[in-house]
Amino acid sequence: MPVEPWVSLAEVAKHLDIHVETVRRWVLSDAMPATKIGKVWRFKVSEVDAWARTSAAKIASPARHVALAKTKAKTKSSPNKKRTP
């Protein structure tokens, strides 16, 4: 039986067709299965695929992204600052 190779963070991002920073954020929040080997994160594609089928939809739901965008927009604008036209 062949041994499944470890793949890099960039390869996982390409496999899932998402940005590398999204993968990094999920890994650092312990949401996505990964193993740190030395200073780099490594993944088994089979584990990532199984995780994506069950957990990724909950983490990356569009409603969550909209809520985060609204929160960021509120924190960027300050009511004390006057805008110039």
C-alpha positions as CSV (number, residue, x, y, z in Angstrom):
1,M,0.0,0.0,0.0
2,P,1.5,3.3,-1.0
3,V,2.2,5.9,1.6
4,E,0.4,9.2,1.2
5,P,2.9,12.1,0.8
6,W,2.9,15.2,3.0
7,V,2.1,18.4,1.1
8,S,2.8,22.1,1.8
9,L,0.5,24.9,2.8
10,A,0.7,26.3,-0.7
11,E,-0.3,23.0,-2.2
12,V,-3.3,22.6,0.1
13,A,-4.4,26.2,-0.8
14,K,-4.1,25.3,-4.5
15,H,-5.9,22.0,-4.0
16,L,-8.8,23.8,-2.2
17,D,-8.7,26.8,-4.6
18,I,-8.4,29.2,-1.7
19,H,-5.9,31.8,-0.6
20,V,-2.8,30.7,1.3
21,E,-3.6,33.1,4.2
22,T,-7.0,31.4,4.6
23,V,-5.4,28.1,5.1
24,R,-2.8,29.6,7.5
25,R,-5.6,31.2,9.5
26,W,-7.5,27.9,9.7
27,V,-4.4,26.1,10.8
28,L,-3.4,28.6,13.5
29,S,-7.0,28.5,14.9
30,D,-6.7,24.7,15.1
31,A,-9.6,24.3,12.7
32,M,-7.8,22.5,9.9
33,P,-5.8,19.3,10.4
34,A,-2.1,19.9,10.0
35,T,1.2,18.9,11.4
36,K,4.1,21.2,12.1
37,I,7.4,19.6,11.0
38,G,10.2,21.9,12.0
39,K,9.1,25.4,11.1
40,V,6.7,24.4,8.3
41,W,3.1,23.1,8.3
42,R,2.5,19.9,6.4
43,F,-0.8,18.2,5.4
44,K,-2.2,14.9,4.2
45,V,-4.6,15.7,1.4
46,S,-7.0,12.9,2.5
47,E,-7.3,14.5,5.9
48,V,-7.9,17.9,4.5
49,D,-10.6,16.6,2.1
50,A,-12.3,14.7,4.9
51,W,-12.2,17.9,7.1
52,A,-13.5,20.0,4.2
53,R,-16.5,17.7,3.7
54,T,-17.5,18.0,7.4
55,S,-16.1,21.2,9.0
56,A,-15.1,23.7,6.4
57,A,-18.6,24.7,5.5
58,K,-19.2,25.7,9.1
59,I,-16.0,27.8,9.3
60,A,-16.2,29.5,5.9
61,S,-19.9,30.2,5.6
62,P,-20.8,33.3,3.6
63,A,-22.8,34.7,6.6
64,R,-19.7,34.6,8.7
65,H,-17.7,36.5,6.1
66,V,-20.4,39.2,5.8
67,A,-20.5,39.6,9.6
68,L,-16.8,39.9,9.8
69,A,-16.7,42.5,7.0
70,K,-19.3,44.6,8.8
71,T,-17.4,44.3,12.1
72,K,-14.2,45.4,10.4
73,A,-15.9,48.3,8.6
74,K,-17.3,49.6,12.0
75,T,-13.9,49.4,13.7
76,K,-12.2,51.3,10.8
77,S,-14.6,54.2,10.8
78,S,-14.6,56.4,13.9
79,P,-17.6,58.7,14.8
80,N,-15.2,61.4,16.0
81,K,-13.4,61.8,12.7
82,K,-14.8,64.2,10.2
83,R,-14.6,63.2,6.6
84,T,-13.6,65.7,4.0
85,P,-15.3,65.5,0.6
